[in-house]
Amino acid sequence: MRGLRMDHPRRGIADPDLTFPEALLQLRDTIPTITNTQEIPISNPTITPYNTGLNGVNQPNNMLFTDILWWTLGGLGVMILLIRIGQLAWAKLRLVSAMNTKGRQQHFWKVKQWSWMPGLKRSLIYAPLWKKRHNREIQLSSAVNMGTLPSRLQAAVLLVYLGSNLAYMFVLDWQQANKYALCAEIRGRSGTLSVVNMIPLIIFAGRNNPLIGLLNISFDTYNLLHRWMGRMSVFEVLIHFIAWAVVQVADDGWEGVKHKILYDRFISSGTVGVVAMFVILVLSLSPVRHAFYESFLNTHIILALVAFICTWIHCVSATVHGGLPQIPWVLAIFILWGAERFARVIRLAYANRSSRGYTTATVEPMPGEACRVTMHLPRHIPVRPGQHAYLRFAGLKPWENHPFSIAWFEHTYSPSSLPTYSSSSSSEKHPPGTTPTSTTVSFIIGAHTGFTRQLYNTARASPLGALTLRAAFEGPYAGHHSFDSYGHVVLFAGATGITHQLSYIRHLINGCNDRTACTRRITLVWIVRDHEVLEWIHPYMEQILRLPNRQEILRIKIFVTRPKTAMGVNVLSTSGTVQKLPGRPNVVTLLAKEQDEQMGAMVVGVCGPGGLGDDVRGAVRGMQGLGTVVDFVEESFTW
């Protein structure tokens, strides 16, 4: 037996000095080291199959609920589109039939509407969520802003969408005896729904969203939907991560979870994405978002991009052959996001550069802590009433851009052999044989905090009394509300909200003169703190007051809430059509008087602080059911 060679278990060589029984004994001593379960874990068939991959995931139901969710959104969009087409057809019919008719002769359109429409407007379409508050911000203190409440119609849409998400997520096999298989099903469902919600989430976030004009829904409403869809997506991705972690901890302990997060690309990418989305959720809470909005916006974009990239890596690095089935959806997210950003770049490049040069801006400091900004665009840009644009200024945080309503615009036309001709009318056609060459656009920007305060301080410090610098104009956006078919238009403005209403006034007066609009009466109610802010729009109002037939069409009431000196009622025009009054307006009384004198269908528009918007909204709701047609349009930026 001494001649038998035996590999030594420690040295790995033949030891001729050991007998065969001695070699077996030494081999036996090594067996506990090899089979130590602390070194080599044994998989648990009840747990292990359900911590990765599609085991336990009910993929047919996931796809079914995905289709239902998308069909729900698509069906809602088609329904709104059909309503929108009906509204446009009705407004066009009213415009064609009444644009050559005097105001008192538009009685048919003053009263004609479906019998159930006033109740629908009062109880749903124009109704706040509860009582009166809608766009008036909820402030716990001067530094803590809790945002605004959705309208009743917005709340109904959110309830249906978010409720269906929750219902779809928990339609599970609750009879499943293996709780880890149930966790796998929850993980698959929540992850699928989270990615599904990212697609409308990215569409609604874009200012170039084609649905804004198509469905006549404001960007402000899409922004509200974006916020709530984002919250739901984060909630679902947190459920997705927790469902995975429960199984992983049971299978391999917290050390196994740590090892997966650090060294498994599939898990680590998913974890980083979850963390990024959770941070977005925390930073998007209203007090944080309003307190540090500019920083929030930049951080939000970066973290969202991180989350999308991690979602892509997570899907393609799965052990499932060909990756997870959500890969095409993530690809669609990148395409939509890239297309929207590309559209912004195209708009910027087109509006701000031509053979005539680049866009420049003149910034004038105004009384009442505001700036009047006049941008000289190097090419002709069509502008409609009620539009806004995003502005950038060289040397003043050029990476940031903010929306401002267009207060005034003028187009310049250059005939081949005649001096340059300028038109201040939004409805006037340029002379035959001329070519539009450039556009001048003006804004009134109130100084608040951050960017607007820096702009005001810089202009005020300029030794020349005004600041001239390179700038960029992106737009114009919105402007999908047309008042041309209304015989009676009442416009409320608070402070810088006057910018939104000015372009409508000029357009409608010109339309009345040219018989391209039904409007025969316009009432402007402007609420300001002091007399000095009237300087903001002085050059524009002078042009409006000189328009033909202005005295028969336009009435202006300016309410000064905090005059520095005592004042009574001042009549500022010889015709008595421009009045300046102390205090705040009684909105209900003003609108009741307008309704008594109503000419044709009436629209009431408001742009200003949320409290003013809620007052006007409440008054318009009270006018429903009194026998005349009264519509309501509010322009707001709730961020």
C-alpha positions as CSV (number, residue, x, y, z in Angstrom):
1,M,0.0,0.0,0.0
2,R,3.0,2.3,0.4
3,G,3.4,2.4,-3.3
4,L,-0.1,4.1,-3.8
5,R,0.2,7.9,-4.6
6,M,-2.3,10.1,-2.9
7,D,-2.7,13.9,-3.4
8,H,-2.1,15.7,-0.2
9,P,-5.2,17.8,0.7
10,R,-3.1,20.7,1.8
11,R,0.1,20.6,-0.3
12,G,-1.6,19.2,-3.5
13,I,1.3,16.7,-4.1
14,A,1.7,13.0,-3.8
15,D,2.9,11.8,-0.4
16,P,4.5,8.4,-0.5
17,D,4.8,8.3,3.3
18,L,1.0,8.0,3.9
19,T,-0.8,4.7,4.0
20,F,-4.2,4.5,2.3
21,P,-6.2,4.6,5.6
22,E,-4.1,7.6,6.8
23,A,-4.8,9.4,3.5
24,L,-8.6,8.7,3.9
25,L,-8.5,10.1,7.5
26,Q,-6.8,13.2,6.4
27,L,-9.2,13.7,3.5
28,R,-12.1,13.3,6.0
29,D,-10.8,16.2,8.0
30,T,-11.1,18.5,5.1
31,I,-14.8,17.8,4.4
32,P,-16.3,20.2,6.9
33,T,-14.4,23.1,5.4
34,I,-15.6,22.3,1.9
35,T,-19.3,21.9,2.9
36,N,-19.5,24.9,5.3
37,T,-22.9,26.5,4.5
38,Q,-21.6,29.9,5.6
39,E,-19.2,30.0,2.7
40,I,-21.4,28.5,0.0
41,P,-25.1,29.3,0.4
42,I,-27.7,26.9,-0.7
43,S,-30.5,28.4,-2.8
44,N,-34.1,28.2,-1.4
45,P,-36.5,27.1,-4.1
46,T,-39.3,28.9,-2.3
47,I,-37.5,32.2,-2.4
48,T,-34.6,32.4,-4.8
49,P,-36.6,32.1,-8.1
50,Y,-38.6,35.2,-7.2
51,N,-35.9,37.8,-6.5
52,T,-35.0,38.5,-10.2
53,G,-36.2,38.0,-13.7
54,L,-39.9,37.4,-14.6
55,N,-40.5,34.5,-12.4
56,G,-43.8,35.1,-10.6
57,V,-44.5,38.2,-12.7
58,N,-47.9,38.1,-14.3
59,Q,-46.9,39.6,-17.6
60,P,-50.2,39.1,-19.5
61,N,-52.0,41.2,-16.8
62,N,-49.3,43.8,-16.9
63,M,-49.7,44.3,-20.6
64,L,-53.5,44.3,-20.2
65,F,-53.5,47.0,-17.6
66,T,-51.0,49.0,-19.7
67,D,-53.2,48.9,-22.7
68,I,-56.3,49.9,-20.6
69,L,-54.3,52.9,-19.1
70,W,-53.2,54.1,-22.5
71,W,-56.7,53.6,-24.0
72,T,-58.1,55.5,-21.1
73,L,-55.8,58.5,-21.8
74,G,-56.4,58.2,-25.6
75,G,-60.2,58.0,-25.2
76,L,-60.2,61.0,-22.9
77,G,-58.1,62.9,-25.4
78,V,-60.4,62.0,-28.3
79,M,-63.5,63.0,-26.2
80,I,-61.9,66.4,-25.4
81,L,-60.9,66.9,-29.1
82,L,-64.5,66.3,-30.2
83,I,-65.7,68.8,-27.7
84,R,-63.1,71.2,-28.9
85,I,-64.1,70.8,-32.5
86,G,-67.7,71.5,-31.5
87,Q,-66.7,74.6,-29.6
88,L,-64.7,75.9,-32.6
89,A,-67.6,75.2,-35.0
90,W,-70.0,77.0,-32.7
91,A,-67.7,80.0,-32.2
92,K,-67.1,80.1,-36.0
93,L,-70.8,80.1,-36.7
94,R,-71.3,82.9,-34.2
95,L,-68.5,84.9,-35.6
96,V,-69.6,84.6,-39.2
97,S,-73.3,85.4,-38.4
98,A,-72.6,88.4,-36.0
99,M,-69.4,90.1,-37.1
100,N,-71.3,92.6,-39.3
101,T,-74.1,93.0,-36.7
102,K,-74.4,95.9,-34.2
103,G,-74.1,95.0,-30.5
104,R,-77.8,95.3,-29.6
105,Q,-78.8,93.2,-32.5
106,Q,-76.7,90.2,-31.3
107,H,-79.5,89.1,-28.9
108,F,-79.8,85.6,-30.4
109,W,-76.2,84.8,-29.4
110,K,-76.6,86.6,-26.1
111,V,-79.1,84.0,-24.9
112,K,-78.6,80.9,-27.1
113,Q,-77.1,77.9,-25.4
114,W,-78.1,74.4,-24.2
115,S,-80.4,74.5,-21.2
116,W,-78.0,72.3,-19.2
117,M,-74.9,74.3,-20.0
118,P,-75.2,77.0,-17.2
119,G,-75.5,74.3,-14.5
120,L,-72.5,72.4,-16.0
121,K,-70.4,75.5,-16.0
122,R,-71.4,76.5,-12.4
123,S,-71.0,73.0,-10.9
124,L,-68.1,71.5,-12.8
125,I,-66.3,73.4,-15.6
126,Y,-65.7,76.6,-13.6
127,A,-66.1,75.2,-10.1
128,P,-63.2,75.2,-7.6
129,L,-62.6,72.0,-5.7
130,W,-64.3,73.3,-2.6
131,K,-66.1,76.6,-1.9
132,K,-64.1,79.4,-3.6
133,R,-60.3,78.8,-3.4
134,H,-58.6,77.6,-6.6
135,N,-55.6,79.7,-7.7
136,R,-55.1,81.6,-4.5
137,E,-52.0,80.1,-3.0
138,I,-52.1,78.4,0.3
139,Q,-49.5,80.0,2.5
140,L,-48.7,78.8,6.0
141,S,-46.4,81.8,6.4
142,S,-44.6,84.3,4.2
143,A,-41.9,81.7,3.6
144,V,-44.0,78.5,3.3
145,N,-46.1,78.2,0.2
146,M,-48.2,75.1,-0.1
147,G,-49.3,75.8,-3.7
148,T,-52.9,75.8,-5.1
149,L,-55.9,73.5,-5.3
150,P,-57.1,71.9,-8.5
151,S,-60.5,72.8,-9.9
152,R,-63.4,70.4,-9.5
153,L,-63.0,69.1,-13.1
154,Q,-59.2,68.8,-12.7
155,A,-59.7,66.9,-9.5
156,A,-62.2,64.5,-11.2
157,V,-59.7,63.7,-13.9
158,L,-56.9,63.2,-11.4
159,L,-59.1,61.0,-9.2
160,V,-60.0,58.7,-12.1
161,Y,-56.4,58.4,-13.4
162,L,-54.7,58.0,-10.0
163,G,-57.4,55.7,-8.7
164,S,-57.2,53.4,-11.8
165,N,-53.4,53.2,-11.2
166,L,-53.9,52.1,-7.7
167,A,-56.6,49.6,-8.7
168,Y,-54.5,48.1,-11.5
169,M,-51.5,47.8,-9.2
170,F,-53.3,45.7,-6.7
171,V,-55.3,43.4,-8.9
172,L,-53.1,40.4,-7.8
173,D,-53.4,36.7,-7.0
174,W,-54.0,37.2,-3.3
175,Q,-54.7,33.5,-3.0
176,Q,-51.1,32.8,-3.7
177,A,-49.7,30.8,-0.8
178,N,-46.1,31.7,-1.5
179,K,-45.7,35.3,-0.3
180,Y,-42.5,35.7,-2.2
181,A,-44.3,34.8,-5.5
182,L,-46.9,37.5,-4.6
183,C,-44.0,40.0,-4.0
184,A,-42.7,39.2,-7.5
185,E,-46.1,39.9,-9.0
186,I,-46.3,43.2,-7.1
187,R,-42.8,44.0,-8.3
188,G,-43.6,43.4,-11.9
189,R,-46.9,45.3,-11.8
190,S,-45.6,48.4,-10.0
191,G,-42.5,48.6,-12.2
192,T,-44.5,48.3,-15.4
193,L,-47.0,51.0,-14.3
194,S,-44.2,53.3,-13.2
195,V,-42.6,53.2,-16.7
196,V,-46.0,53.5,-18.4
197,N,-46.7,56.8,-16.5
198,M,-43.4,58.2,-17.6
199,I,-44.6,58.6,-21.2
200,P,-47.5,61.0,-20.5
201,L,-45.3,62.5,-17.8
202,I,-42.7,63.6,-20.3
203,I,-45.3,64.7,-22.9
204,F,-47.1,66.9,-20.4
205,A,-43.9,68.5,-19.1
206,G,-43.0,70.0,-22.5
207,R,-43.9,73.6,-23.5
208,N,-44.0,72.3,-27.2
209,N,-46.7,69.8,-26.3
210,P,-48.9,69.7,-29.4
211,L,-51.9,68.7,-27.2
212,I,-52.0,72.3,-25.8
213,G,-53.4,73.9,-28.9
214,L,-55.1,70.8,-30.2
215,L,-57.3,70.2,-27.1
216,N,-57.3,73.9,-26.0
217,I,-55.9,72.9,-22.6
218,S,-53.5,75.3,-21.0
219,F,-49.9,74.4,-20.1
220,D,-50.8,75.2,-16.5
221,T,-53.2,72.3,-16.5
222,Y,-50.7,69.9,-18.1
223,N,-48.2,71.0,-15.5
224,L,-50.7,70.0,-12.8
225,L,-51.1,66.6,-14.4
226,H,-47.4,66.3,-14.8
227,R,-46.8,66.8,-11.1
228,W,-49.4,64.2,-10.0
229,M,-48.4,61.7,-12.6
230,G,-44.8,62.1,-11.4
231,R,-45.8,61.5,-7.8
232,M,-47.7,58.3,-8.8
233,S,-44.7,57.1,-10.8
234,V,-42.4,57.6,-7.8
235,F,-44.9,55.8,-5.5
236,E,-45.0,52.9,-7.9
237,V,-41.2,52.7,-8.3
238,L,-40.8,52.7,-4.5
239,I,-43.3,49.8,-4.3
240,H,-41.2,48.1,-7.0
241,F,-38.0,48.4,-5.0
242,I,-39.5,47.4,-1.7
243,A,-41.1,44.2,-3.3
244,W,-37.7,43.2,-4.6
245,A,-35.9,44.0,-1.3
246,V,-38.3,41.8,0.7
247,V,-37.5,38.8,-1.4
248,Q,-33.8,39.5,-1.5
249,V,-33.5,39.9,2.3
250,A,-35.3,36.7,2.9
251,D,-33.1,34.9,0.4
252,D,-29.6,36.3,1.2
253,G,-30.0,38.8,4.1
254,W,-29.0,42.5,4.1
255,E,-25.5,41.6,3.1
256,G,-26.9,40.1,-0.1
257,V,-28.9,43.3,-0.8
258,K,-25.8,45.4,-0.3
259,H,-23.8,43.1,-2.6
260,K,-26.4,43.2,-5.3
261,I,-26.7,47.0,-5.2
262,L,-22.9,47.5,-5.4
263,Y,-21.9,44.8,-7.9
264,D,-25.0,43.8,-9.9
265,R,-25.5,46.3,-12.8
266,F,-29.2,45.3,-13.1
267,I,-29.9,46.1,-9.5
268,S,-27.5,49.0,-9.0
269,S,-28.9,50.9,-12.0
270,G,-32.4,50.4,-10.7
271,T,-31.4,51.5,-7.2
272,V,-29.8,54.7,-8.5
273,G,-32.9,55.4,-10.6
274,V,-35.2,54.9,-7.5
275,V,-33.0,57.3,-5.4
276,A,-33.1,59.9,-8.1
277,M,-36.8,59.7,-8.4
278,F,-37.3,59.9,-4.6
279,V,-35.1,63.0,-4.4
280,I,-37.2,64.6,-7.2
281,L,-40.3,63.8,-5.2
282,V,-38.9,65.5,-2.1
283,L,-37.6,68.6,-3.9
284,S,-40.9,69.0,-5.8
285,L,-42.9,69.4,-2.6
286,S,-44.6,72.8,-2.8
287,P,-42.7,74.6,0.0
288,V,-39.3,73.5,-1.3
289,R,-40.3,74.1,-5.0
290,H,-41.6,77.6,-4.4
291,A,-38.8,78.6,-2.0
292,F,-35.9,77.6,-4.4
293,Y,-37.7,77.4,-7.8
294,E,-34.8,78.2,-10.1
295,S,-32.5,75.8,-8.3
296,F,-35.2,73.2,-8.2
297,L,-35.8,73.4,-12.0
298,N,-32.2,72.8,-12.9
299,T,-31.8,70.0,-10.4
300,H,-35.1,68.5,-11.5
301,I,-34.0,68.2,-15.1
302,I,-30.7,66.6,-14.2
303,L,-32.2,64.1,-11.8
304,A,-35.0,63.2,-14.3
305,L,-32.3,62.5,-17.0
306,V,-30.4,60.3,-14.5
307,A,-33.6,58.4,-13.7
308,F,-34.4,57.8,-17.4
309,I,-30.8,56.6,-18.1
310,C,-30.9,54.3,-15.1
311,T,-34.3,52.9,-16.2
312,W,-32.8,52.1,-19.6
313,I,-29.8,50.4,-18.2
314,H,-32.0,48.5,-15.8
315,C,-34.2,47.2,-18.6
316,V,-31.4,46.2,-21.0
317,S,-29.2,44.5,-18.4
318,A,-31.9,42.1,-17.1
319,T,-31.1,38.4,-17.3
320,V,-34.2,37.9,-19.4
321,H,-33.3,37.2,-23.0
322,G,-33.4,40.5,-24.9
323,G,-34.0,42.6,-21.8
324,L,-37.3,43.6,-20.2
325,P,-40.3,44.2,-22.4
326,Q,-40.4,47.8,-21.2
327,I,-37.4,48.7,-23.4
328,P,-39.5,50.2,-26.3
329,W,-41.3,52.4,-23.8
330,V,-38.0,53.8,-22.3
331,L,-36.8,54.4,-25.9
332,A,-40.1,56.4,-26.6
333,I,-39.3,58.5,-23.5
334,F,-35.9,59.5,-24.8
335,I,-37.3,60.2,-28.3
336,L,-40.1,62.4,-26.8
337,W,-37.8,64.2,-24.5
338,G,-35.2,64.8,-27.2
339,A,-37.8,65.9,-29.8
340,E,-39.2,68.5,-27.3
341,R,-35.7,69.9,-26.5
342,F,-34.8,69.9,-30.2
343,A,-38.0,71.9,-30.9
344,R,-36.9,74.5,-28.3
345,V,-33.5,74.8,-30.0
346,I,-35.1,75.3,-33.4
347,R,-37.4,78.0,-32.1
348,L,-34.4,79.8,-30.4
349,A,-32.3,79.6,-33.5
350,Y,-35.0,80.7,-35.9
351,A,-36.3,83.7,-33.8
352,N,-33.0,85.1,-32.7
353,R,-30.7,84.9,-35.7
354,S,-31.0,86.1,-39.3
355,S,-28.9,87.9,-41.9
356,R,-29.9,91.1,-40.1
357,G,-28.1,90.1,-36.9
358,Y,-29.1,88.9,-33.4
359,T,-31.8,89.7,-30.9
360,T,-31.1,92.6,-28.6
361,A,-33.1,93.8,-25.6
362,T,-33.6,97.2,-24.0
363,V,-34.5,96.9,-20.3
364,E,-35.9,100.0,-18.6
365,P,-36.4,100.2,-14.8
366,M,-40.0,101.3,-14.0
367,P,-41.7,102.7,-10.9
368,G,-43.2,100.0,-8.7
369,E,-40.2,97.7,-9.0
370,A,-40.8,96.5,-12.5
371,C,-38.9,96.5,-15.9
372,R,-40.2,97.2,-19.3
373,V,-38.3,94.9,-21.7
374,T,-38.4,95.6,-25.4
375,M,-36.8,92.9,-27.6
376,H,-35.8,93.6,-31.2
377,L,-36.0,90.4,-33.1
378,P,-34.0,90.2,-36.4
379,R,-36.9,88.5,-38.3
380,H,-40.7,88.6,-38.6
381,I,-42.3,86.5,-35.9
382,P,-46.1,86.1,-36.0
383,V,-47.7,86.9,-32.6
384,R,-51.3,86.3,-31.5
385,P,-53.2,87.9,-28.6
386,G,-52.7,86.2,-25.3
387,Q,-49.3,84.6,-26.1
388,H,-46.2,84.4,-24.0
389,A,-42.5,83.7,-24.5
390,Y,-39.5,82.4,-22.6
391,L,-36.7,84.9,-22.2
392,R,-33.0,84.7,-21.7
393,F,-30.5,87.5,-21.2
394,A,-26.7,87.4,-21.7
395,G,-24.8,87.9,-18.5
396,L,-27.9,87.3,-16.3
397,K,-28.1,83.5,-15.7
398,P,-28.3,82.8,-19.5
399,W,-28.9,79.1,-18.7
400,E,-32.3,80.0,-17.1
401,N,-35.4,81.0,-19.0
402,H,-38.7,82.2,-17.7
403,P,-42.2,82.8,-19.2
404,F,-43.7,86.3,-19.6
405,S,-46.8,87.5,-21.3
406,I,-46.3,89.6,-24.4
407,A,-47.7,93.0,-23.7
408,W,-47.2,94.6,-27.1
409,F,-45.7,93.8,-30.5
410,E,-45.0,95.7,-33.7
411,H,-44.1,94.3,-37.1
412,T,-41.8,96.2,-39.5
413,Y,-42.2,95.9,-43.3
414,S,-39.6,96.9,-45.9
415,P,-40.8,97.6,-49.4
416,S,-38.2,97.3,-52.1
417,S,-38.1,101.0,-53.0
418,L,-40.0,102.8,-50.2
419,P,-39.0,103.8,-46.6
420,T,-39.6,101.2,-43.9
421,Y,-43.3,100.9,-42.8
422,S,-44.3,100.0,-39.3
423,S,-47.7,98.6,-38.3
424,S,-48.9,98.7,-34.7
425,S,-52.1,96.8,-35.5
426,S,-52.3,93.1,-34.9
427,S,-55.0,92.8,-37.5
428,E,-53.8,95.1,-40.3
429,K,-52.4,93.5,-43.4
430,H,-49.1,94.9,-44.6
431,P,-49.1,97.0,-47.7
432,P,-48.9,95.2,-51.1
433,G,-45.4,94.7,-52.4
434,T,-43.8,94.8,-49.0
435,T,-41.9,92.1,-47.1
436,P,-42.1,91.6,-43.3
437,T,-38.6,92.0,-41.9
438,S,-38.6,92.2,-38.1
439,T,-40.7,92.2,-35.0
440,T,-40.4,94.2,-31.8
441,V,-41.9,92.5,-28.7
442,S,-42.4,94.2,-25.3
443,F,-42.9,92.8,-21.8
444,I,-43.6,94.1,-18.3
445,I,-41.6,92.1,-15.7
446,G,-42.2,92.6,-12.0
447,A,-39.3,92.3,-9.7
448,H,-39.8,89.4,-7.2
449,T,-36.9,87.2,-6.3
450,G,-34.1,85.5,-8.1
451,F,-33.9,86.2,-11.8
452,T,-36.5,89.0,-12.0
453,R,-35.0,90.8,-9.0
454,Q,-31.5,90.6,-10.6
455,L,-32.8,91.9,-13.9
456,Y,-34.4,94.9,-12.2
457,N,-31.4,95.7,-10.0
458,T,-29.0,95.5,-13.0
459,A,-31.2,97.9,-15.1
460,R,-31.6,100.3,-12.2
461,A,-27.9,100.4,-11.7
462,S,-27.2,101.3,-15.4
463,P,-25.8,104.8,-15.7
464,L,-27.7,105.4,-18.9
465,G,-31.1,104.8,-17.3
466,A,-31.7,101.7,-19.4
467,L,-29.8,98.5,-20.1
468,T,-29.1,97.2,-23.6
469,L,-27.9,93.6,-24.0
470,R,-28.0,90.5,-26.1
471,A,-31.0,88.3,-25.4
472,A,-32.9,85.3,-26.6
473,F,-36.7,85.0,-27.3
474,E,-38.2,81.5,-27.3
475,G,-41.8,81.4,-28.5
476,P,-44.4,82.6,-28.8
477,Y,-46.5,80.0,-27.0
478,A,-50.2,79.6,-26.1
479,G,-52.7,82.1,-27.5
480,H,-55.3,79.4,-28.2
481,H,-58.2,81.4,-26.7
482,S,-59.9,83.6,-29.3
483,F,-62.4,86.3,-28.2
484,D,-63.4,87.3,-31.7
485,S,-66.8,85.7,-31.6
486,Y,-67.9,87.4,-28.4
487,G,-69.9,90.6,-28.6
488,H,-69.0,91.6,-25.0
489,V,-65.6,91.2,-23.5
490,V,-64.7,92.0,-19.9
491,L,-61.0,91.8,-18.9
492,F,-59.7,91.8,-15.4
493,A,-56.0,92.4,-14.7
494,G,-54.0,92.6,-11.5
495,A,-50.6,94.4,-11.6
496,T,-48.4,92.9,-14.4
497,G,-51.4,90.8,-15.5
498,I,-52.3,93.8,-17.7
499,T,-49.7,92.5,-20.2
500,H,-51.9,89.6,-21.1
501,Q,-55.0,91.7,-21.7
502,L,-53.4,94.6,-23.7
503,S,-52.9,92.5,-26.9
504,Y,-56.6,91.4,-26.8
505,I,-57.8,95.0,-26.5
506,R,-55.9,96.3,-29.6
507,H,-56.8,93.2,-31.6
508,L,-60.5,93.3,-30.8
509,I,-60.9,97.1,-31.5
510,N,-59.2,96.6,-34.8
511,G,-61.4,93.6,-35.5
512,C,-64.5,95.6,-34.7
513,N,-63.4,98.3,-37.1
514,D,-62.6,95.9,-39.8
515,R,-65.7,93.8,-39.2
516,T,-63.6,90.7,-38.6
517,A,-64.7,90.3,-34.9
518,C,-68.1,90.4,-33.2
519,T,-66.9,92.5,-30.3
520,R,-68.8,95.8,-29.7
521,R,-68.0,96.4,-26.0
522,I,-64.8,95.9,-24.1
523,T,-64.4,96.7,-20.4
524,L,-61.0,96.6,-18.8
525,V,-60.6,96.5,-15.0
526,W,-57.1,97.0,-13.9
527,I,-56.1,96.7,-10.2
528,V,-52.8,98.4,-9.1
529,R,-51.2,99.4,-5.9
530,D,-50.3,103.0,-6.8
531,H,-50.6,105.6,-9.5
532,E,-47.0,105.4,-10.6
533,V,-47.4,101.9,-12.1
534,L,-49.5,103.5,-14.9
535,E,-46.2,104.4,-16.5
536,W,-45.7,100.7,-17.3
537,I,-48.1,100.7,-20.2
538,H,-48.2,104.5,-21.0
539,P,-46.8,104.2,-24.6
540,Y,-49.1,101.3,-25.4
541,M,-52.2,102.8,-23.9
542,E,-51.6,106.0,-25.9
543,Q,-51.8,104.0,-29.1
544,I,-54.9,102.2,-28.0
545,L,-56.7,105.4,-27.0
546,R,-56.0,106.8,-30.5
547,L,-57.6,103.9,-32.4
548,P,-60.7,104.6,-34.4
549,N,-64.1,104.2,-32.6
550,R,-62.2,103.4,-29.4
551,Q,-64.6,105.6,-27.3
552,E,-67.7,103.6,-28.4
553,I,-66.0,100.2,-27.7
554,L,-63.6,100.5,-24.8
555,R,-64.3,101.3,-21.1
556,I,-61.4,101.4,-18.7
557,K,-61.6,101.3,-14.9
558,I,-58.3,101.6,-12.9
559,F,-58.6,100.7,-9.2
560,V,-55.7,102.0,-7.0
561,T,-55.6,100.0,-3.8
562,R,-52.8,101.7,-1.9
563,P,-52.5,105.3,-3.1
564,K,-49.8,107.4,-1.5
565,T,-52.1,110.4,-1.4
566,A,-55.9,110.6,-0.8
567,M,-57.9,110.4,-4.0
568,G,-61.5,110.3,-5.2
569,V,-62.9,109.2,-8.6
570,N,-60.8,110.7,-11.4
571,V,-62.0,110.8,-15.0
572,L,-58.9,110.5,-17.2
573,S,-60.4,111.1,-20.6
574,T,-62.7,113.7,-22.0
575,S,-65.2,111.0,-23.1
576,G,-65.5,109.7,-19.6
577,T,-64.5,106.2,-20.7
578,V,-61.3,106.0,-18.6
579,Q,-61.8,106.2,-14.8
580,K,-59.4,105.9,-11.9
581,L,-61.0,104.9,-8.6
582,P,-59.7,104.2,-5.1
583,G,-59.8,100.9,-3.3
584,R,-60.6,97.4,-4.6
585,P,-63.4,96.6,-7.1
586,N,-66.6,94.9,-6.1
587,V,-66.3,92.2,-8.8
588,V,-69.9,90.9,-8.4
589,T,-71.4,94.4,-8.8
590,L,-69.2,95.2,-11.8
591,L,-70.1,92.0,-13.6
592,A,-73.8,92.4,-12.7
593,K,-73.7,95.8,-14.4
594,E,-72.0,94.4,-17.5
595,Q,-74.5,91.6,-17.7
596,D,-77.4,94.1,-17.6
597,E,-75.8,95.9,-20.6
598,Q,-74.6,92.7,-22.3
599,M,-74.1,92.8,-26.1
600,G,-74.1,89.3,-27.6
601,A,-72.3,86.5,-26.0
602,M,-70.0,87.6,-23.1
603,V,-66.6,86.3,-22.1
604,V,-64.9,87.3,-18.8
605,G,-61.1,87.0,-18.8
606,V,-58.7,87.4,-15.8
607,C,-55.0,87.5,-15.4
608,G,-53.4,88.4,-12.1
609,P,-53.0,87.2,-8.5
610,G,-54.7,84.0,-7.6
611,G,-57.1,85.8,-5.2
612,L,-58.3,88.0,-8.0
613,G,-58.8,85.0,-10.3
614,D,-60.9,83.2,-7.6
615,D,-63.1,86.3,-7.0
616,V,-63.8,86.7,-10.7
617,R,-64.4,82.9,-11.1
618,G,-66.9,83.0,-8.2
619,A,-68.7,86.0,-9.7
620,V,-69.0,84.3,-13.2
621,R,-70.4,81.2,-11.6
622,G,-73.0,83.3,-9.9
623,M,-74.0,84.7,-13.4
624,Q,-74.8,81.3,-14.8
625,G,-78.5,80.5,-15.2
626,L,-79.6,84.2,-15.4
627,G,-80.6,83.9,-19.1
628,T,-77.4,85.0,-20.9
629,V,-74.3,83.4,-22.2
630,V,-71.2,84.1,-20.0
631,D,-68.0,82.2,-20.5
632,F,-64.8,82.4,-18.3
633,V,-61.1,82.3,-19.2
634,E,-58.3,82.5,-16.7
635,E,-54.7,82.9,-17.6
636,S,-52.4,81.7,-14.8
637,F,-48.9,80.4,-14.2
638,T,-49.0,78.1,-11.1
639,W,-45.5,76.6,-10.7
